Amino acid sequence: MASPPRTPAGSPAFLSAAELRDLIRNKELSALDVTEAVLDHLEAVNPQLNAVVAVRAEGALADARAADALPPAERGPLHGIPFTAKDANESADLPTAYGSLPFAGYRPGFDSEAVARLRRAGGILVGTTAMPEFGLRITTDNRVSPPTRNPWNTAHGPAGSSGGAAAAVAAGIGPLALAADGAGSVRAPASACGIVGLKPTRGRTPWAPAAQEQWAGYVVNGPMARTVGDAALMLDTMAGPVVGEPYGLPPHPGPFLAADRPRRRLRVAYTRTPPHGTVVPEVREVFERAVAAFGELDVELTEDTPDLGGLLDPLLTVIAANVATMVRGVPPEHLAELEPTTLDVALRGERLGAADYCAAVATAQTRAAGVIRFWTRYDVLLTPTLTVLPPPLGTTVEGPGFEERWREYADWLAFTYPFNITGQPAVSLPAGRTADDLPVGVQLVGAPGAEALLLGLAADFERARPWAHERPRTG
């Protein structure tokens, strides 16, 4: 038997899902080999990072043995590939706390549809990853577990709210992570950790079994990976409608990253001007280099800025109303365990009337329609992902003042949250690092339904400026 490829640490932990799939298919590695390697790596690096908050070691090993026993004809596209799931995505045999102390130890007893699809495709669930309480912050810390650290520079966090997922992928704890994005929660930590993070079109991936309008439909499940190809492979397995979900899209015809995709010269607009706040110089410098790199591709590159204003106030109203609803589900004897910031936003939501909520949604929809018209002139918008660098540990301060704090967060997320409201697909790609080894990402935004076009351009950028060979200091 040929010797399997190894990283310098002697483990296949940093191989891509596509590479692992081929090695397993060619019998150079087994699903059990890969799962054992990832679990060993998790045990070695997670104590420093606090990226994974619950591990199903025995269950993952059992799944891997069962995968190895399957005949080739019954093996799925993720056969034997380990993945993690954000603490917001339920799984049958792991606790799901939603980053919240009152839910610590809660066992839902079922797989969310996204988790179930990844497992049916042959993926091996190894654990759940850290998030802030109810996903309400851009930092990944809470009262349930220690704060998550950035694998590139452990004095900093991985951003959020899917910070545990991003840190895990960057550090080699599986090549894939399931995450969720309501205002940038996939793209921001992907940028902060130097990986790929995709927010699909609204309705592209399921939120079932809870078929409600989460944050008025602004939240969507999305893949995180170290390569564009792996993110596309993961999206292939996740995408598709669920009966009863309000935004379900029809199945996509074929793979999202097809080798024979149509070639045409794309119209790419770029901007460094956020709707509010400013881009810090270190991010601007990396972004300028990325713009130059895109200029070397076969695209028509134009500087132009869409009007993204007028969306923040409706978003804050929608968040407050939804959090108030979530807090109503917390038993009264556990309300004191909620973080003060969560209680503050819930109280704001309780003070809202039905007319306030409906007006906010209507305003957001009207503004979103105007924003999307920008994509009648261009195929893709290129922006920085975050306007700031990954925040230092300890950035979060507990206390009241949701709206004031979220307006600061919104300055950081000024290029991400508008596209949750418009429902457009957007992907964050690694673009470089600062002198302090902090990653900086750039974002590509497409018209609704244009994931394949985005992923194709992202793959072109990855080939021109490859990043998969880079390794963080922790990992």
N, C-alpha and C positions, 0 to 999 in steps of 0.2 A: 504493500500500500504506500502511495506517495505521502511524503511528510506534508502536513497542512501548513499553509503560510502562517507565520507568527509575527506578532508585534514585538518590539524590543523587550517587552515585559514577559514574553513567552505565552501570550494569550490571544485568541482571535477576537477579543472584546471590541477592538476598534475596526474590524472589518465591516463593510456595509452589508445591509440586508441582501442586496443583490449578489454580492460575493459569497456570503454565507449560504444563500440558496443554491448557488452553483456548486459549492463544495459539498453540500449535503447531497445534492442530486448525483454528483459524481462519486459519492461514497468516500470522499477524502476526509470528511467530518461527519459525525452523526448529530442528530438533534440533541442527544444527551451530552455530547462533547461540548457543543456550543452553550447549552443551558448551564452546565457545570462551570464553564469558563466565566460566563456573565455573573453567576451567583458568587463565585470566588472573587471576582473583581469588585462586585458590589460590597462584599464583606470587607474588602481591603480599603476602599476609598470612601464609602458612605459615612463612616463615623466622623470624618472631617467635613464632609459636604452637607450632610443632613438633607439629601435630595429625596430619598425614598423613605416613606414613613411607615409602610407595612410591607412585609415580604412573605411570599407564599413559596418558600423554598421546596418543601416536600411536594406540594401540588404541582409546581413547575417541573420538577424532576419526573414526577409520575406522567405528566402530559408529554414530556420529551420521550420517555420510554414508549408510550403509546404511539407517538408520532413515528418513531423508528420502526414500529411493528406494522405500520400501514403499507399496503402495496402501493407502488408508484402511481397507479391509476386513481387512487383515492386521496392523493396528496394535493393540498391547496397551494395558492401562490405565495403564502407566507410560511410554508411548511418548516417547522423547527426554528423559527425566528423569534427570539425573545423580544418582548415589548413591555413598557410600563403604561399605567393609566393614571391620569390626574385624579386627585382625591375627590373630585366632583363627579367622576364617572363610576357608577356602582358596579361591583363585581360580586359573584355568588359566594365566594369563600374568603373575602377580605373585608375588614372594617372600612366604612366610608364615613369620614367625619366632616367633610366639606370645609376643612380647616378650622372647625369650630369646636370649642371645648364641650358644650352641651351635647354634641353628637359623638364624642370620643367613645370608641367601642361599639358604635352602632353597626350592625351587620344586616344589610338589606336583604340578603338571601337570593339575589338575582343578578344577572348581568345586564347592564344597559345594552341597548341594541348595538351601539358602536363597539363596545367590548366584545359582545357576542359575535359580531361579524368578523372581527380580527381573529378571534379564537377559531371560528369555523373555517377561516382561511388557512389555519395551521399555526397561527401565532401562539407563542408561549407566554402567558402573562406571568411576570416575575414579581410585580409589586405595584403599589400606588405611590404617587409622588406629591410632595408638599405644595401647599397653596395658602394664601392668607384667608382669613375668615370670610366665607361666602364669595371669595374672589374679588373683594372690594378694594384692594390696594395694588399698587405697582411694585411693592416689595413683598418678598415671600417669607413672612414670619407670622406667628400666631401663638396662642396660649397652649396649644396641644404639643408642640415639638420645638426644638431649637431652631433658630433661623437658618435658612439655607444659604450656603456660600457659593460664590462663583468659582468654578474650577480653574479659571485663568488667573484669578487674583482673589485669594480667599479673604482679603480685607474688604471685599465688596460683595454685594448680593447679586443674584441672577436676574434682577427685575421681577416682574410678575404679571398676572397672577399665576401663570403656569411655570413658575421659576424652578420648582423641583423637577419637572419634566425636562426643561432645557438643560439644567445642570447635569441630570442623569445621562442624557444623550451625549452631551459634550464630554463627559468624563468616562464614557465607554460602558455605561450600565445599560446595555442593550442598544441596538441601532435605531430603534423606533420608540416614539412616545405618543400616546393619545392625550390631547389637551383640549382646552376650550377657550374661545376668544369672544369677549363681550365688549371690549374697548381697545383691544391691542394685546390681550393676555396670552396669545400664542406668539405674535410677532415681536413684542417688546423683549421677552426673555430670550427668544431666538437670537435677536440682535445682540443682547448682552452677553450671550454665551457662545457666539460664533457658530451657530448652526442654522439650518433651514427651518422656517416655520410658516405654514400656509393657513390662512383663514379662507375657507371656501366660500362660494356664493351662498347666500341665505337659502336654506332648504336643500343644499347639496348633500349634507350628511345628517343622519338622524339624531334627534334628542330623546327619542323614546327610551323607556316606556312613559315618561312624562310628556305627553303630547300637548303642552301648553305653550303660549307665547312667552318664552323666557326673555325677560327684559325687552318686551315688545318685538321679539324675534331678532334682537341684536346679537344674541349669543349663538355661536355655532361651534361644533366640534371640528378639530383640525389636526393634521399630522405634524410631528416634529421629527427631524432626522438630520443626519450629517451630510447627506447628499440630496440633490434635486431628484434623482432617480428613485431614491428610497421614499421620499415624500410622495411622489407620484404613485409608486407601487402601493403605498399605504392608502392613499386616497381611492385608488381603484377598488380596494376591498371594502372601504367604508361607505362609499357613495351609494345613493339609491333611495327611493321614497319608502316611507312607512305609512300604511293606511291610517288616516286620522291626524297626521301632522299637518299644521296649517300651511306650511311653505314647501312641502315636498316637491322636488323637481323630478322629471322623468329620468330614467337611466341614461348615462352618457354613452354614446355609441363608440365603444372601443376604449383602449387605454388612454389615460390622460396625457401620457408622454409617449406618443407613437413615433417609432423610428422613421416612418415614411410620412410624417406630417407635412402638410402643404407649406411651401416656402414662398414667402413674399416679403417685400421690404416693409417693415413695421414702422408706423408713425409713433415715435416715443417723445413725449413731453417730459421735461424735468423741471423741478423747482426745489429751491432751498428755503423758500419763504413760507413758514407755517401760518395758519389763520390767527394764531396768537402765540405769545412767548417768542423765544429766540433759539436759534441753533448754536450750541456752544462751539468755540473755535476748533476743538479737537475733532468733533463730529463733522464739522464743515470741511475740514481738511481731507478726511477720508472720503467724504462724499464727492468732493471735486475730483479725486483720483478715480472714483468709480464712474463718474460721468465721462471722463476721458476714455476709460476702458469700454464703455458702451458705445462711444463714438467710433471705436475701432471695429465694432460689429457692423453688419450690413443692415443698419437701421437709419431712418430719417429722424435726426435728433434736433429738437426745438426747445428752447427755454420758454415755458409758459406756466402760469399758475392758476389753478381753478379756484373759484370762490367757495371756500369751505366754512365760511362763517355762519353763525346762527343756529348751529347744531348742538352746542354745549348745554344750554339751558334746558332744552327738551330732554336731553340725555340724563341730566341730573334729576329731573322730575320722574322719569321712568325708573331709574335706579332706586330712588327713595320709595316709590310706591311698591316696587317688587320686593325690596328688603323688608318693608313693613309686613307684607304678606308672609314672607319666610319666617320672620320672627314670631308671628302668630302661631306657628307650628312648634315653637319651643315651649316645653312644659313650664308653667310659672315658677316652679321651684328651681329651675335652671337659668332663668333670665339673667341673674346676677353674674353668671359665668360668661356671658357675651362680652365682647370688648366694648368699651365706652363709645368708640367711633361707630360701631354697628348699631348700638342702641340709639345714638344720635341721629343716624340716617333713618332708622325705623320710625322714630318720633316725628321726623320731618315728613315721612311718608304718611303717617297717621293723620297729620294735619291737612293733607291734601284732600280735595274733593274730587268726585268723579269728573266734574267739568275740567278741573285742572289737568287731570291725566289725559283726558280726551283731547284737550287743546294742545298739550305737549306732543302727543302722537301725531296729530294733524299737522302741526307746525313742522315737525321733523320730516314727515312724508312730503310736504310741499317743498321744503328746502332740498331734500334728497333728489327729487325729480329734476331740480335745476342743476344740481351737481353732476348727475349722470349724463346730462347733455354734453358735457366736456368730452365724453368718449365718442361723440359723433365726429369729432375732429381728429382724435388721436386713438391709437390702439391701446397704449400703455402710458401710465404716469409713473415716473421715477422720482422717489423722494428719499431723504433719510428715514430710517424707521423710527428711532428715538431722537429727540432733540438734545438729549443729555447723555452722559456716560453712565454705565451701570452704577447705581447708588451705593455709597459705602454702607457697610453693616451699621445698624443702629439709626438709620435715617427715619424710620417710623417712630412716632411718638404717640402713645395711646392718649385718648382724650376726646372731648367733644369737638365740634367744628368740622363736620363732614364736608359741607359745601366749600369752606375755605381750603381745606386740604385737597379736595378733589379738583378744585380749580388749579392748584399747583400741579397735581398729577396730570391734569388735562394739558398743561403746557408741555409736559414731557411727552404726552401721547398725542400731540396736536396733529400728527400725520397719520395716526392709526384709527382713533375712535370714529372719525367721520364715515369711514367705510363699513363700520358695523351698522350704522344707521341707513346708509344707502344700500347695504346688502351686497356690495361688490366683492369679488375675490381679490386677495392681496397676499403677497408672499414676501417674507424678509429673507435676505441672503447675506452671508458674511462678505464684508467688503474690505476689512483690514483691522488693524489693532493700533492702539496708542503706544507711547513709550512705556507706559505702565502695564502693558500687556492686556489692556481692556479691549474686548472686541467692539466693533462698530458695524452695524448692518445697514443695508439699503433696502427699500421697499419698492416692489413693482405692483401696480394696481391696474386691474383690467375691467372691462365692461361686465355686467352680470352674465354669468355663465361661461366666462372666458378663461377657465382654469387651464385648459390645454394650451392656449396661446401663451399665457403667462409662464407656464412650466417650460415650454419650448424655449422662450427667450431666456429664462433663468438658466436652463441647461447650456445655452450658448455662452452666457456670462461665466458659468462654472468652468467650461472648457478653456475659456480665455484666461481666467484668473482662478485656477484650482485652489481649493482650500482643504480638501479632505485629508491630506497628509499631515496637517498641522495638529499638534497635540497640546492640550492645556497642561499646566504644571502639576495639577492634581488629576490623576487619571493614568 
